[in-house]
């Protein structure tokens, strides 16, 4: 490994992450903050984020693409619930079409970020990896730092300690690191987990495997949804592409919000609806009661989608089944359950969840002192108290990620333009009065609860409350009076940085 030092440069804005959010953020910067210099720093070798990282069979969106896609780039493919490779191509085309790809710096990881109050600048220490594995340590400064890296740890998934796993004679795979050469044709596969990844893997692997068994500790709400939106198809036949996209997007937003509100306000009715739909497909009351009737209400955790009922159809064909039990230990031939039963397996997939990682692992410092993120509050779901000129992109948990992500990027552009008009060098959100603390992500899912304590908090009132309602946010977010809650630093109060010799 070689190491060199490269002279620093300065940009107006740095975006971290070249996934769905980062590409969308770049588009908004180019169109709403014309003239701002920016770069996207991407630690991996390619763009796409989640949709390039995960390569397991069947990977797909769990939201319709008319709302998960960008509002400025109509989704034109046939399927509303799209596979990962289609989504990746869509992101790539967007980046190329708008020249965003020229601003991406690959294999560049932000190691540290320090804000200087004296110069109103971020200093980023970067680890740049070349194709041969050599490392360059670079220093980059910027006026505004925007993390679009999500909140998952791309390097380390969550895998519990399984007793006896070393004695297992088969192959163990985590979906986050899927081997390209994995052959499961005609083999017995056990998928541990019951979240969206497991629900995706089971029907996809069942096409080639002898039998795929989903092993869950407790049931998850799974709902069959159409893989293709017939109403959207009809609208696209009748209207021009741009208008059709807006109409379909509005239709799906209203439906998704309406269904979410129905689940939250009438949970018993929603339980009966979902179990009734599953019973109608499987025609097995006992199986539905045992394996598909959770002890929590719909949308206490995220609802899993089964496009065209593929998960249930694989069960009806005898290619997949579900076992609800706890693992006692691994044994050479498979997994022994607490009930005493042994699930024989050639391949075990540990779809046990992800690790949360706040803002791509960036822990900001202000004037050399590291900020304790857990002690801070989030303003408008994006900027953080105690950290000037810093924003994060967080999507909805009850709707398509991009709905909030795009609103957030537009809000950041509004903040940047506000700073220019007022000749501000920096702004930082500050609450007026005390705030009651609440977790940033209000879901009971295990992967959320394990790590949410490391994240900033949300408050009990607007603009400190992270709402899960796109209709309300779309009306209010861009009408925010920035002067009320953002404390400015005028340009006259800061000094020009000293140039390197």
BABAKOL-689506 format. One record per residue (C-alpha): residue in one letter; y, x negated, z negated. Coordinates in pm, whole numbers, padded with zeros to 5 digits, always signed. Layout:
BABAKOL-689506
aYXZ...
This chain:
BABAKOL-689506
x+00000+00000+00000x+00343-00130+00094x+00672-00039-00067x+01019-00056+00081x+01359+00075-00022x+01572+00276+00220x+01947+00328+00178x+02051+00675+00055x+02212+00948+00262x+02393+01268+00167x+02334+01628+00279x+02502+01954+00190x+02174+02133+00112x+01816+02019+00057x+01536+02273+00086x+01204+02181-00075x+00898+02318+00104x+00832+02401+00469x+00626+02713+00412x+00710+03074+00486x+01005+03069+00243x+01145+02731+00346x+01153+02815+00716x+01322+03146+00636x+01577+02969+00416x+01659+02726+00697x+01721+03010+00938x+01967+03171+00697x+02146+02841+00638x+02185+02786+01012x+02315+03136+01081x+02518+03217+00769x+02642+02873+00662x+02716+02717+00998x+02815+02355+00979x+02621+02281+00660x+02397+01978+00689x+02048+02029+00554x+01692+01901+00553x+01358+02048+00452x+01143+01812+00247x+00772+01878+00282x+00518+01679+00079x+00233+01760+00316x+00176+01649+00675x+00246+01986+00834x+00449+02301+00784x+00306+02637+00679x+00259+02588+00306x-00007+02828+00177x-00107+02926+00529x-00188+02568+00624x-00333+02455+00291x-00599+02723+00252x-00875+02709+00513x-01152+02916+00359x-01331+03181+00569x-01143+03503+00624x-00812+03390+00473x-00554+03658+00546x-00240+03822+00417x-00270+04080+00142x+00055+04242+00259x+00133+04393+00597x+00294+04149+00836x+00579+04382+00922x+00715+04315+00571x+00563+03971+00510x+00712+03851+00837x+01079+03766+00880x+01329+04047+00944x+01484+03834+01222x+01150+03756+01395x+00951+04071+01482x+00576+04057+01423x+00417+04130+01762x+00045+04082+01700x-00188+04380+01685x-00318+04346+01330x-00094+04449+01042x-00313+04255+00796x-00328+03919+00969x-00556+03617+00940x-00421+03286+00814x-00422+03109+01151x-00213+03388+01307x+00039+03367+01025x+00056+02989+01061x+00124+03020+01437x+00397+03272+01360x+00567+03030+01118x+00534+02743+01369x+00683+02951+01651x+00974+03054+01430x+01048+02694+01333x+01035+02581+01695x+01232+02871+01841x+01527+02819+01608x+01518+02438+01603x+01425+02434+01236x+01135+02196+01299x+01384+01917+01375x+01510+01936+01015x+01169+01896+00847x+01080+01563+00687x+00706+01551+00632x+00510+01351+00374x+00820+01348+00155x+00776+01447-00209x+01057+01501-00458x+00967+01288-00759x+01283+01348-00961x+01612+01535-00930x+01918+01447-01140x+02249+01631-01133x+02569+01437-01191x+02851+01643-01339x+03096+01364-01258x+03033+01370-00882x+02882+01723-00851x+02582+01589-00665x+02207+01585-00693x+02033+01251-00665x+01676+01295-00546x+01416+01023-00577x+01166+01069-00297x+00820+00934-00228x+00771+00913+00146x+00420+00844+00269x+00370+00708+00620x+00064+00776+00835x-00096+00449+00727x-00061+00528+00356x+00239+00305+00292x+00498+00432+00045x+00875+00421+00082x+01088+00508-00219x+01398+00680-00091x+01712+00812-00254x+01882+01118-00112x+02187+01298-00247x+02285+01657-00185x+02536+01914-00299x+02287+02198-00345x+01911+02191-00414x+01696+02490-00316x+01326+02493-00410x+01113+02703-00174x+00786+02548-00290x+00656+02861-00464x+00489+02846-00802x+00134+02729-00728x-00004+02381-00786x-00118+02266-00442x-00301+01963-00581x-00495+02114-00871x-00650+02462-00880x-00777+02631-01195x-01145+02565-01263x-01294+02652-01604x-01551+02428-01770x-01893+02567-01675x-02178+02454-01904x-02459+02280-01719x-02281+02262-01386x-02402+01905-01332x-02763+02030-01331x-02703+02264-01037x-02883+02134-00727x-02672+02330-00478x-02316+02278-00362x-02005+02381-00558x-01682+02446-00364x-01333+02555-00467x-01152+02759-00197x-00841+02542-00228x-01037+02242-00100x-01269+02399+00156x-01496+02145+00334x-01468+02171+00712x-01840+02100+00751x-01971+02352+00497x-02271+02532+00649x-02378+02842+00459x-02575+03004+00741x-02877+03185+00598x-02799+03066+00247x-02753+03245-00084x-02390+03228-00192x-02236+03320-00527x-01860+03366-00542x-01726+03342-00897x-01414+03555-00935x-01282+03896-00840x-00927+03832-00720x-00784+03840-00369x-00958+03514-00268x-01302+03638-00371x-01246+03977-00208x-01156+03793+00114x-01443+03544+00102x-01727+03786+00040x-01715+03987+00365x-01623+03681+00573x-01916+03472+00446x-02155+03768+00454x-02151+03755+00834x-02356+03433+00830x-02502+03397+00482x-02830+03553+00369x-02655+03721+00074x-02314+03680-00087x-02284+03784-00451x-01946+03829-00618x-01985+03745-00985x-01707+03895-01195x-01648+03913-01568x-01472+04247-01528x-01378+04474-01237x-01063+04443-01028x-00882+04720-00844x-00977+04692-00476x-00836+04930-00219x-00946+04976+00140x-00648+04961+00378x-00624+04988+00757x-00637+04649+00928x-00426+04792+01206x-00125+05019+01157x-00171+05303+01409x+00170+05449+01332x+00326+05110+01398x+00142+05087+01729x+00287+05422+01833x+00639+05323+01727x+00612+04999+01926x+00512+05198+02233x+00817+05422+02207x+01096+05188+02094x+01236+04847+02199x+01081+04556+02002x+01377+04488+01771x+01436+04850+01681x+01062+04917+01646x+01033+04626+01403x+01313+04762+01185x+01167+05113+01181x+00815+04994+01098x+00946+04758+00834x+01145+05038+00667x+00844+05273+00683x+00615+05020+00515x+00869+04922+00252x+00913+05286+00152x+00538+05348+00142x+00462+05037-00065x+00738+05104-00316x+00636+05469-00338x+00272+05382-00402x+00365+05122-00664x+00588+05372-00847x+00312+05632-00829x+00065+05386-00987x+00307+05293-01266x+00424+05645-01346x+00097+05831-01304x-00172+05572-01386x-00451+05820-01456x-00394+05995-01125x-00384+05658-00946x-00712+05556-01111x-00878+05874-00987x-00738+05822-00638x-00862+05464-00607x-01206+05525-00757x-01239+05837-00541x-01166+05640-00223x-01419+05371-00318x-01683+05631-00406x-01629+05799-00070x-01700+05467+00106x-01991+05341-00105x-02140+05681-00194x-02262+05531-00521x-02101+05668-00837x-02288+05424-01062x-02179+05116-00868x-01817+05231-00865x-01820+05298-01240x-01978+04962-01321x-01813+04727-01073x-01494+04888-00939x-01335+05071-01234x-01119+04820-01426x-01016+04872-01789x-00650+04817-01693x-00427+05044-01487x-00347+04987-01118x-00071+04728-01075x-00101+04590-01428x-00244+04316-01209x-00196+04276-00836x-00401+04517-00627x-00655+04358-00390x-00669+04483-00032x-00986+04522+00174x-00878+04562+00540x-01086+04825+00717x-01300+04842+00399x-01472+04516+00507x-01572+04427+00150x-01744+04761+00092x-01902+04766+00438x-02067+04429+00368x-02217+04582+00054x-02347+04886+00240x-02515+04658+00496x-02697+04476+00217x-02521+04148+00299x-02314+04144-00020x-02337+04267-00375x-02140+04257-00699x-02260+04150-01042x-02049+04217-01351x-02152+03978-01627x-02055+03656-01803x-02181+03307-01722x-02408+03154-01984x-02466+02827-01798x-02551+02673-01466x-02917+02589-01409x-03071+02385-01125x-03144+02693-00916x-02818+02880-00980x-02636+03056-01264x-02786+03203-01580x-02595+03505-01708x-02555+03622-02066x-02786+03910-01985x-03058+03653-01913x-03065+03712-01542x-03053+03409-01313x-02851+03433-00992x-03018+03197-00746x-02772+03019-00521x-02753+02746-00260x-02371+02747-00264x-02136+02846-00546x-01772+02919-00467x-01543+02892-00770x-01271+03142-00673x-01146+03120-01029x-00777+03119-00958x-00477+02895-00915x-00265+02688-01148x+00100+02778-01176x+00349+02496-01128x+00717+02562-01172x+00915+02504-00852x+00684+02258-00684x+00677+02036-00994x+01051+01965-00985x+01181+01926-01340x+01558+01893-01299x+01776+01667-01512x+02145+01712-01577x+02340+01392-01642x+02019+01210-01720x+01879+01468-01964x+01572+01665-01858x+01621+02041-01864x+01369+02244-02065x+01308+02519-01812x+01137+02743-02065x+01465+02766-02258x+01662+02887-01957x+01724+03227-01795x+01706+03320-01429x+02009+03478-01260x+01939+03723-00976x+01584+03589-00965x+01705+03260-00818x+01959+03038-01001x+01897+02900-01350x+02122+02866-01653x+02207+02510-01748x+02138+02376-01398x+02433+02372-01152x+02386+02413-00776x+02013+02473-00809x+01810+02769-00686x+01448+02869-00657x+01275+03115-00427x+01042+03364-00596x+00890+03659-00411x+00785+03999-00534x+00458+04049-00719x+00425+04414-00612x+00531+04379-00248x+00555+04124+00032x+00680+03785-00083x+00924+03756+00205x+01121+04066+00110x+01267+03897-00196x+01257+03549-00043x+01486+03652+00241x+01724+03832+00005x+01735+03520-00212x+01818+03293+00082x+02095+03526+00194x+02232+03529-00162x+02232+03148-00173x+02428+03144+00152x+02677+03383-00005x+02709+03148-00304x+02765+02847-00078x+03032+03028+00124x+03195+03150-00198x+03214+02789-00320x+03377+02678+00006x+03637+02955-00002x+03729+02882-00363x+03710+02499-00330x+03439+02480-00595x+03223+02172-00624x+02961+02346-00837x+02863+02676-00996x+02619+02755-01275x+02513+03099-01406x+02611+03182-01763x+02530+03511-01940x+02791+03708-02127x+02640+03790-02464x+02282+03752-02587x+01984+03829-02365x+01647+03961-02475x+01375+03732-02342x+01097+03852-02111x+00843+03654-01904x+00960+03567-01554x+00652+03728-01395x+00545+04046-01567x+00177+04063-01469x-00132+04057-01691x-00330+03841-01446x-00501+03544-01607x-00345+03285-01375x+00000+03416-01473x-00064+03429-01846x-00207+03075-01862x+00115+02902-01755x+00406+03146-01762x+00538+02985-02080x+00646+02682-01875x+00883+02891-01662x+01236+03014-01725x+01274+03361-01873x+01424+03677-01737x+01663+03888-01939x+01684+04256-02020x+01965+04357-01785x+02109+04294-01440x+02167+04029-01305x+01929+03853-01544x+01638+04090-01493x+01393+04009-01215x+01339+04354-01073x+01035+04450-00870x+01219+04700-00652x+01326+04593-00306x+01527+04907-00238x+01743+04851-00545x+01773+04477-00479x+01861+04525-00114x+02154+04747-00213x+02288+04535-00499x+02197+04167-00446x+02445+04084-00173x+02717+04293-00338x+02707+04084-00654x+03046+03984-00795x+02983+03610-00816x+03295+03545-01022x+03160+03746-01315x+02850+03542-01391x+02887+03207-01210x+03098+02948-01393x+03266+02716-01140x+03367+02352-01135x+03663+02300-00898x+03651+02013-00653x+03963+01871-00812x+03766+01812-01135x+03510+01579-00985x+03538+01233-00840x+03415+01099-00511x+03088+00905-00546x+03100+00531-00497x+02945+00433-00164x+02660+00186-00166x+02755-00158-00034
